[in-house]
Amino acid sequence: MAAHGKPLKIGNVTPVSSGLDLEPFNPKDRAAVEKDLHLIEAALGADKVIVTLDDALQRALGGTPKRDRLRDRIIWYNPVNDKDSPL
């Protein structure tokens, strides 16, 4: 647990550390993954939950078996679309 007012440090976040190969992604999906890579790393390192209003990352991680496996390891929650379902 971090001290009051101090951020948690999880180290450098890179596609390599998450096991993602960005080469097969199209430019739009690659941008979504690069933008929110920190969410993937934090989710995998903690409770495996991502709460976000932006569904682009979840869509980008679909399409191939390897990316589907990574996407399916995470619980995705959009507070606008999923407001009636418990987290």
C-alpha positions as CSV (number, residue, x, y, z in Angstrom):
1,M,0.0,0.0,0.0
2,A,1.3,3.4,-0.9
3,A,1.7,6.2,1.6
4,H,-0.9,8.9,1.6
5,G,-0.4,11.1,-1.5
6,K,2.3,8.9,-3.0
7,P,1.6,6.9,-6.2
8,L,2.2,3.2,-6.4
9,K,5.2,2.2,-8.4
10,I,4.8,-0.7,-10.7
11,G,7.9,-0.2,-12.8
12,N,8.3,0.6,-16.4
13,V,5.4,-0.5,-18.6
14,T,6.3,-1.8,-22.0
15,P,4.6,-4.0,-24.5
16,V,7.4,-6.6,-23.9
17,S,6.7,-6.8,-20.2
18,S,3.1,-7.5,-20.8
19,G,3.9,-10.2,-23.4
20,L,2.2,-8.3,-26.3
21,D,3.7,-8.1,-29.7
22,L,2.4,-4.9,-31.3
23,E,3.5,-5.8,-34.8
24,P,0.3,-7.6,-35.9
25,F,-1.9,-4.8,-34.7
26,N,-3.3,-2.3,-37.2
27,P,-2.3,1.3,-36.5
28,K,-5.6,2.2,-34.8
29,D,-5.5,-0.8,-32.4
30,R,-1.8,-0.3,-31.8
31,A,-2.5,3.3,-30.7
32,A,-5.3,2.1,-28.3
33,V,-3.0,-0.6,-26.8
34,E,0.0,1.8,-26.4
35,K,-2.3,4.5,-24.8
36,D,-3.7,2.1,-22.2
37,L,-1.0,-0.4,-21.7
38,H,-0.6,0.8,-18.1
39,L,-4.2,-0.5,-17.4
40,I,-3.3,-4.0,-18.6
41,E,-0.2,-4.1,-16.5
42,A,-2.0,-2.8,-13.4
43,A,-4.9,-5.2,-13.9
44,L,-2.6,-8.2,-14.4
45,G,-0.5,-7.2,-11.4
46,A,-3.5,-6.6,-9.1
47,D,-7.1,-7.7,-9.2
48,K,-7.5,-8.3,-12.9
49,V,-10.2,-5.6,-13.3
50,I,-10.1,-2.6,-15.6
51,V,-12.7,0.1,-15.1
52,T,-12.8,2.5,-18.1
53,L,-15.2,4.5,-20.2
54,D,-13.1,3.7,-23.3
55,D,-13.9,0.3,-24.9
56,A,-11.2,0.7,-27.6
57,L,-8.6,-1.3,-25.7
58,Q,-11.0,-4.2,-25.1
59,R,-11.9,-4.2,-28.8
60,A,-8.2,-4.0,-29.9
61,L,-7.3,-7.0,-27.8
62,G,-9.8,-9.2,-29.7
63,G,-9.3,-11.0,-33.0
64,T,-6.6,-13.5,-32.4
65,P,-6.4,-16.4,-30.0
66,K,-3.4,-15.0,-28.2
67,R,-5.0,-11.6,-27.7
68,D,-8.3,-13.1,-26.8
69,R,-6.7,-15.1,-24.0
70,L,-5.1,-11.9,-22.6
71,R,-8.4,-10.0,-23.0
72,D,-10.4,-12.8,-21.3
73,R,-8.0,-12.8,-18.2
74,I,-9.3,-9.4,-17.3
75,I,-12.7,-8.3,-16.0
76,W,-13.8,-5.3,-18.0
77,Y,-16.2,-2.8,-16.4
78,N,-17.6,0.3,-18.1
79,P,-19.5,2.4,-15.5
80,V,-21.8,3.9,-18.1
81,N,-22.7,0.7,-20.0
82,D,-22.5,-1.7,-17.1
83,K,-24.0,0.5,-14.4
84,D,-26.6,-2.1,-13.5
85,S,-24.3,-5.0,-13.1
86,P,-22.2,-5.4,-10.0
87,L,-18.5,-5.0,-10.2
